[in-house]
Amino acid sequence: MLDFGLPELLLIMAVAVLVIGPKEIPELMRGLGRIVRRLQYMKFALSQQFDDFMKDHDLDELRSGAEMPVIEKDKDVSGDATTD
């Protein structure tokens, strides 16, 4: 998706040093790290909620599936009883 090579990363770092300044870069990186960490946690929490919902939904389908009538073994597809 994001295909950065070494030359692109070096260019981005050089521009960051010139624009932001070398003293403010560590603070900026910590802030970006916190933001990325929060986004990862939000992604994790959302996926956990989705998994929990799917588990609950599958249990309801299993319960309703257990109440379905049992098809008799001796009847063929058309519903006629087989004769031996």
Kinemage of the C-alpha trace (Angstrom):
@kinemage 1
@onewidth
@group {chain A} dominant
@subgroup {mainchain}
@vectorlist {calphas} color= white
{ca met a 1} P 0.000 0.000 0.000
{ca leu a 2} L 2.616 2.540 1.082
{ca asp a 3} L 5.778 1.686 -0.732
{ca phe a 4} L 8.526 3.918 0.659
{ca gly a 5} L 12.122 3.181 -0.152
{ca leu a 6} L 15.229 4.460 1.580
{ca pro a 7} L 15.611 7.544 -0.678
{ca glu a 8} L 12.020 8.640 0.000
{ca leu a 9} L 12.433 8.202 3.765
{ca leu a 10} L 15.680 10.199 3.763
{ca leu a 11} L 13.978 13.010 1.834
{ca ile a 12} L 11.047 13.067 4.282
{ca met a 13} L 13.456 13.173 7.248
{ca ala a 14} L 15.482 16.014 5.690
{ca val a 15} L 12.365 18.073 5.030
{ca ala a 16} L 11.113 17.386 8.572
{ca val a 17} L 14.409 18.569 10.086
{ca leu a 18} L 14.312 21.755 8.006
{ca val a 19} L 10.636 22.557 8.583
{ca ile a 20} L 10.098 21.417 12.171
{ca gly a 21} L 13.560 21.756 13.626
{ca pro a 22} L 15.795 19.158 15.245
{ca lys a 23} L 14.766 20.036 18.834
{ca glu a 24} L 11.040 19.472 18.285
{ca ile a 25} L 11.245 16.192 16.328
{ca pro a 26} L 11.439 13.850 19.400
{ca glu a 27} L 8.321 15.457 20.908
{ca leu a 28} L 6.515 15.218 17.583
{ca met a 29} L 7.467 11.543 17.229
{ca arg a 30} L 6.149 10.785 20.743
{ca gly a 31} L 2.870 12.470 19.863
{ca leu a 32} L 2.589 10.515 16.624
{ca gly a 33} L 3.380 7.330 18.530
{ca arg a 34} L 0.534 8.016 20.963
{ca ile a 35} L -1.882 8.678 18.110
{ca val a 36} L -0.887 5.468 16.313
{ca arg a 37} L -1.202 3.502 19.574
{ca arg a 38} L -4.706 4.898 20.170
{ca leu a 39} L -5.754 4.073 16.607
{ca gln a 40} L -4.459 0.508 17.008
{ca tyr a 41} L -6.391 0.135 20.272
{ca met a 42} L -9.552 1.490 18.659
{ca lys a 43} L -9.139 -1.001 15.812
{ca phe a 44} L -8.636 -3.827 18.320
{ca ala a 45} L -11.669 -2.794 20.406
{ca leu a 46} L -13.864 -2.508 17.315
{ca ser a 47} L -12.811 -5.933 16.045
{ca gln a 48} L -13.475 -7.453 19.498
{ca gln a 49} L -16.972 -5.949 19.572
{ca phe a 50} L -17.635 -7.276 16.077
{ca asp a 51} L -16.402 -10.761 17.056
{ca asp a 52} L -18.594 -10.738 20.169
{ca phe a 53} L -21.613 -9.702 18.114
{ca met a 54} L -20.976 -12.464 15.583
{ca lys a 55} L -20.608 -15.059 18.329
{ca asp a 56} L -23.912 -13.983 19.872
{ca his a 57} L -25.610 -13.991 16.467
{ca asp a 58} L -24.329 -17.474 15.608
{ca leu a 59} L -25.680 -18.822 18.892
{ca asp a 60} L -29.140 -17.498 18.028
{ca glu a 61} L -28.995 -19.198 14.619
{ca leu a 62} L -27.967 -22.466 16.234
{ca arg a 63} L -30.855 -22.258 18.696
{ca ser a 64} L -33.398 -21.611 15.948
{ca gly a 65} L -31.803 -24.334 13.814
{ca ala a 66} L -32.308 -26.883 16.578
{ca glu a 67} L -36.062 -26.254 16.489
{ca met a 68} L -36.416 -27.165 12.805
{ca pro a 69} L -38.460 -30.314 12.119
{ca val a 70} L -36.530 -33.472 11.430
{ca ile a 71} L -36.884 -34.833 7.877
{ca glu a 72} L -37.871 -38.449 7.840
{ca lys a 73} L -35.261 -40.822 6.570
{ca asp a 74} L -37.615 -43.005 4.488
{ca lys a 75} L -38.993 -40.181 2.295
{ca asp a 76} L -37.326 -39.247 -0.981
{ca val a 77} L -36.967 -35.713 -2.364
{ca ser a 78} L -40.483 -35.540 -3.807
{ca gly a 79} L -42.021 -36.391 -0.446
{ca asp a 80} L -43.309 -39.853 -1.407
{ca ala a 81} L -42.554 -42.690 0.937
{ca thr a 82} L -40.294 -45.351 -0.459
{ca thr a 83} L -41.606 -48.851 -0.694
{ca asp a 84} L -39.444 -51.878 -0.092
